[in-house]
Amino acid sequence: MREYEVSLNPNKLVKFLKKPANEFTRHDIIRFIDENGIEMVNFRYVAEDGKLKTLNFVVTSRDYLESILSTGERVDGSSLFSYVEAASSDLYVIPRFSSAFVNPFSEVPSLDILCSFYTKDGHPLESAPEHILKKAHAEFKKATGLTFKAMGELEFYVFGKKEPLYPAEDQKGYHISQPFCKWENLRKEAMSLMAQTGSKIKYGHSEVGNFTSGDEYFEQHEIEFQPVDAEDAADQLVIGKWILRMLGQKYGVNVSFAPKITSGKAGSGMHIHIQAEKDGINQMADDNGITDTAKKIISGLLEKARALTAFGNTVPLSYLRLVPHQEAPTNICWGDTNRSALVRVPLGWIAKTNMVRDANPYERYDVPYIPGKQTIEIRTPDGSADIYHLLAGIIMAAQYGLENPDALKRSEELYVSVNIFKDENKSRTGALEHLPVSCFESAEALEKDRSFFERNNIFPAGTVDRVIKYLRSFDDKNLSEKLYGKDEEIRELVKKFMHHM
């Protein structure tokens, strides 16, 4: 590891151990604990519901520390997974040393480590969300020779007491700054803490959504990550949401990832950007634009888009966001820099320009060529997503596109170059397939395509059964139509699911 990569790395373990996180060993963790006054170790893991769990250990001796780091601990699997039987419910949680970070909130000096689930026989638990994602990525690498990288855009609202000074203009919050942006400091603190946990942060900014309701002020923000291996991308999003909620508690404000806060105002998505690499080189674009590899992946995402909502849009509020004219997709199509499309190809620095020299005429040094920034963006998911299942499904859809002989033809058919929400483009919109409009329809889409997700036992049948049952339990068929114009009922629904995800 290059020296400056250690000196500039905000992760305290990387700086202290002078090595990248993926090289951490058990003895590295013990040395850091011993020499930095760590008094507690917290095992963190994501169970069937996609939420972060905690198991706390007080450090009482080196032998005890060796024991928990070497063999993990037992947990009651029947309380964490719906189809683990109570009669044989014990599971192991085993720490992944590369994920270790200093807990930034604990009054007792603590080290947190993400864990994986294992059965009594020492095998990975097939239904664990982290393992489902790991299986999907391994199959993708084996079949395509590519590595799947992803990054999330974490959109959220902060809301608290309305302040009279420097009011912001309603729904004009995009990239506004203090003092008109009230919660910029919370966002910046969150970014700093996420980086200290090992997350690769790209940037943060205020988003479009802001409004007042009674005595409360609502303000939308976004934190975007950098592309990393899919497993790390999921971990970053889970830890990121935890940090933001902890800061909300610290400052006495609400932080919500709900897809919709109120009707007529911007909703919050969790867009996922995708790269595919071969030998460390991004395969999504070349000097002529996006590649056939990217177009095939896009085709696969669009073919499986309806079923993917079962993992990425998991509460009734999700389908109040996926409506026309809100920069959220409703039709299955793709386009270049087109925010009305389900898959968007953002600007990727493909054109050979000299913008930096143009903006800085006294620049004396050669501007380095930085390749590989092109991504493709799937805009359907939101903060209700079960992120491990979602990324696993996206990877499988991408592999399907790469293997489908008709993928390029399909990508050409589903390409749009216009804003499909404009009236003059209705004829184009009418020819496109629609996304589900409720959890009920999403469950039906997954049921129809379940054999695809169950192949190679990537998604166990029991996991698919649980997701379908969960989505159907909302009984929300035609909910958007039933709630149209009923603001009070929409508010009650928002209140119910505000912190559900």
N, C-alpha and C positions, 0 to 999 in steps of 0.2 A: 504494500500500500504506500502510495507516494506520501511524503511527509506533510504536504499542505492539505491532503485529504483527511489527515488526522487532525491537524491544527484547526481546520475550518469546520470539522464535523461537530454538530451540537450535541450528539449522543455522548453522555458522560462516560459510558463504558468504552466506547471507541477511543476517546481521548486518553483515558487512563491506561487501557490495555495496548494501545497503539497497533490495533489490527482491526480489519473490517468485521462487522457483526457476524457474517456467515462463517467466520473462522473461530468463534467463541467456543471454548471447551468448558467442561465442568470445573476444572481447576482454575480457569480464568474467572468464572463466576464466583467461586469461593474466595479467590484472592481479592477481587473487587469488594466483596462483602466485608472481608476481614480488615482491609486497609482503609475503608471508607465509612466505618461506623454504622453499617446497615444492621438494623435490629429485627427486621421482619421481611419475610419472603411471601409474596402473594402469587398463587397460581391463578391464571385467568384463562377461561376457555368459553367457547361459543357452543351452546347446546342446540337442540333441534329447533328451538324457536328463534334462532339467529341472534340472541341477546347474550351479552357478556356476563359470565358468572365469576365468582371469586371464592378462593379457599386460602385462608391466612395461616401462616406459620411464624411462630416466634423463634428466632435463632438462639438456641440455648447451648449448643456446643458444635465443634467441628464435625464430630461423628454424626450428629443429628442432621446437619446440613448435607454431609456426604450422602446420608441415607435418602433424604427426600429428592436430592438432585439426581441420584443414581437410579432410583427405583420408582420415583413418583409417589402417588398416594391413591387410595381407593375412594370412589364416590358411588352414590346410589344412582345407577343408570336409569332406573324406572321413574325417578323424579325428573330426569333430564330428557328422556326419549320415550315417546308414547308407546312404542311397541317393544321395549325391553321389559321382560317379565319380572315382576317383583320377586318371584321365587329364585331367580338367578340373575340378580340385578347389578352385582358389583362390576364396576369398570375401573380401569386404571387411567389416571391422567398423568402424562409424561411431559416434562418441560422441554421446550425447544429453545436452546440457549441463545440462538441468534436473535430471538425476540426480546431479550431482557432489557429493561429500562428502569431508571429511578422514578418512583411514583412522585409526581410533582405536587400532589395534594395532601399526602399523608403527613400528619404531625410527627409520627414515629418514622424515622428514616427507613424506607422500604424499597425493595426491589421487586418489580412485577415481571412475570414470565408467562408468555402464552404457552398453552399445552395442547397435546393431541390425546384422543381417547383410544384405549386399547382394551381388548377383551381378556377374559381370564386365561386364554391360551396364548396371550402375547401378540395377537394379531390386531391390526388397525380395525376400529369399529367401522363397518361398511357404511353405516347410516350417518356418521358424524359429518356435519357440513364441511369442515376443513378437509376431511379425507375424500369426500365426493369431488371437491374441486381439484384436489391432488391427482385423483384418478383420471379426471377429464383432461387435465394438462398433460399427464404422462402419455395418454392415448393419442393426443394431438401431436406431441413430439414424435412418437413412434411412427405415426401414419404419414406425417408431412415433412419431418426433418426440420420443423420450425419451432421456435420458442414463442409462446404467447405472452405478450406484455399488455398491461392495462393500467388505466388511471381513472379515478373517479372525480366528478365535480360534486362537491358536497354543498348543496344549497339549503339554507335554513332561515327561519325568522327568529329575531330577538324581539321580545315585547315586554314592556313595563310601563311605568307611569309616564304620561305625556308631559313634556316640558314646554314652557312657553317660548323660550329663546330659539332663534334660528330654525323656524319650521321648514321642513323639506316639502317640495312640491309632490303631490300625490302621484304615485306610479311613475316617478321620474328619478328613481334612486340610483340608476346605473352609474357606478364609479364616482358618486358624490363623495366629498371629503368632509372632515370635521371643519367647522362646528355643525354643519347641516347633517352630517352622518353621526348619529348619537352613540353608536356602539362599535365604532372603529377600533377602539382600544381593546375591547373584548375579543374581536376577531384577530387582532395582531398578537395578543397574548396566547390565544388558541394556536395560532400558527407556530409560534415559538415553542410552545410545549409539545406540539405534535412532532416538530423536528427533533426535540430532545429525546422522544421515544423511538427515534429511528425512521420516522416517516420522511419521505422525499416530497417536500412541498414545492409546488410550482409558483403559485401566487394566491393572493386573496383580494377581494374587492367587495364593495356594496353592490347589490343587485337592483333590478328594476323596482321590485315591490316595496312600497312603504305606504302607510295609511294610518289614520286615527279612527278609533272606535270608542266613543264615550271618553273616559279618562285615560285610555290606553293608547300607546303609540307602537306600531308594528313596523319593523325594519328588516329587510331581507339582505342576506349576505351570501357569499360563496367563497369556499376554499377549494382550490384545485391542486391535485397531486401530479407528480411526474410519472411517466410510464415505468413500471417495474414488473417483475414476474407476477403472474396472476395471483398466486397465493399471497404474496406480500401486499398486493393491491387490496385484497380483501381485508387483511389484518389492519392495514392503515385506515381504512374506512371505519372499521369497528372501533378502533382506539380513538379515532378522530371524533366520532359521535359521542363517545364517553367523555372525552376532554371538554367538548363544548357544553355538555349537560352539567358537568362539574363546575364549570365557570359560571353557568347560569345560576346554579345554586349559590355559588360564592357571592355573586353580585345581586342576588335577589330578583332575578328576571327569568322569564320563561325562554327557553330555547326549544324550538320545535322543527322537526324535519317533515311535518305533515305535508302531503302533496297539495293540499288546498287549505287556506286559512279562512277565506270568505269568498263569496261569489263576486265576480267582476274584478278581482285583483289577481296579480301574478301568483301562480302556484310555484312550488319548489320541486324540481326534478333532481335526479342523481344521474346525470349523463355519464356514460362510460366511453372513454376513448380507447382505441385498440391499435396495437402494432403487432406485426409478426416479424421475427428476426431469424436470420440464418447466419451462423458464425459471427454473431454480434452486429450484423448489418441489417438495418430496417428494410423490409421488402415492400413497403406500402407505396413507394413512389420512386421514380427516377427522373432524369432530366426532362422527360417528355410529359410528366404528370403522374397520376396514380397508375399503378401497374395492374396487370391481369390478376395477380395474386390478391390485391385489394378488392378488385371488382368481384372475384369469386367469393371472397369472404363476405362482402356486402350482400351478394345474392343469398348466401346461406342464412345470414341474419334475417333477411326479409322473408325467406321461406318459413322460418320458424318463429317469426315475430309474435304471432298470436299466442302460441303456447308459452313463449318466454315471459309474457305478462304474468303468468302464474307465479313466477319467482321475483319479478321486478315491480309488480303493482298489486299489492296484497291486501289492501283495505278498500272499502267502498269510496273513501275520499279520493283514491287514485283516479277514479273514473269521472270525477268532477274536474280534474286537471286536464285530462285528455279530451279536450273540446276545441273546436276551431277558434282561431283568432287569439290564442294565448301563447304562441310560440311553443306549443306542445303538439306532438304528432297525433293525427287521427287516422291517416291513410298509410298503407304500406308501400313506401317508395323511397328513393334516395336522390340526393342532388349535391352539387358543389356549393358550399357556403350557404345552403338553403335551410333556414331554421324552421320551415314548415314541413320538412321531410322527416321521416322516421330515422333514416341514417344520413348524416351530413358529412361532407368532406371539407374540413376547415382549411383555411390558408396554411400552406406548409413550407414556405420559403423555397419553392421549386424554381421560380424564375431567377435567372442570374442577374442580380442587381448589386448596386454599390451604395445602398442606402446609408450605411454608417458613415462612409467617407463623404457623402453628400451633406449629411447633417453635421459633420465635424470636419471642416476643411483643413484643420491643423493636425489631424490624426497622422502620426508619423510611422506607425507600426502597421505591418500587414494584418489585415483582418482575417482571423482563422476561419477556415471552412468547417462548419459544424453540420454534419450530415444527419439525416435520419429523424427529423422532427415531425414528419407527416404522420397524422393519425386519421382514423375514421371514427365517427362518433355516433353511438346509438343513443337516441334521445328519449326513448320510452320510459326507462326506469325512474323511480322516485325513492324518497327516503324510507318508504315502507319495505323496500326490497330486502329479501334474505340474501345478503350479498354473496355468500359462498355458493349457494345454489344458483343464483343468477349468473355469476361468472362461469360456473361449470356449464350451465346451459348455453351461454354465449360461445364458449369454446367449442362445444359440440356442434353448434350451428355453423361456426366458422369452418370447422373440419368438413361438415357436410357440403358447404359451398365449394371448398377446394377439391372435393372428390366427385362432385356432380358434373357430368360431361356437358350439361346444358346451362351451367352456371353463368357463363359470359352472355349467352343469349338472354337469359332471364334478367341479368343486371341491366342490359340494354333496354329491355321492355319496361322495366320499373324505374327508369331514370326520368326525373322531372327537372326542368330548368326554370320553372315559374313558381310563383307563390300560389299554392293550390287552394288557399283560402279566399282568393279574390273571385268575385262573381264571374268575371270573364273567362275563368279557367274551370268552370263547373263541369264542362264536358270531359276534361282530363281527370278530374276528381272522381267522376262517376264510374270510370273504368278501373279504378283502383280498389283493392280489397281493404276493408276497414279493420281496425283493431277492435278487440272486445270492448263493450261499453259497461261492463260490470264484472265483479268477482265471479258471479255465476257463469258468465260467458267465458271468462278466463279459465275456469275449472273445466268447462266443456272442451275448450281448445287443448288443454293439457291431456284430458282423457283421450281425445282423438289421436294425439301424437305420442302417447305414453311409451309405446314400444320403442320409439326412437331414443328417448332419454334413458330407457332401461337397458339398452344394449350394452354389452360388456359389463353389466352390473354396475355401471357408473352411478346411476340413481337406483337404489334398491326399490323394489315394488312397494314396500311398506312406506317409504318416503313419499313416493308419488301418491299413494292412497291418502296419506295424511294431508298433503298439500291440497288435494282435490276436496277432501272432506272439510278442511278448514275454510277454503274459499266458498264452498256451497253453504256453510253455516251462516253466512251473512244474509242469505236470502234476499239479495239486492237486485234481482232481475228487474230491468227497466227503472232503476232507482233514479237516474238522472232526469228522466221524463216526469216521474212522480214528484220530484223536488223542484222542478222548474218554477221560479218565481216565489218559492216559499222560503224566504230568508231565515225565518226563525227556526224552521226544521233543519236547514243547512247548518246554522250555528250550533244546534244541539249535536249534530253528527260530527262537526269539527271538534267540539268539546270532548266528545266520547273518544276520538282517535288522536287527540293532540299529541299524546306521549305514548302512543301504542307501538311505536316502531323504534 
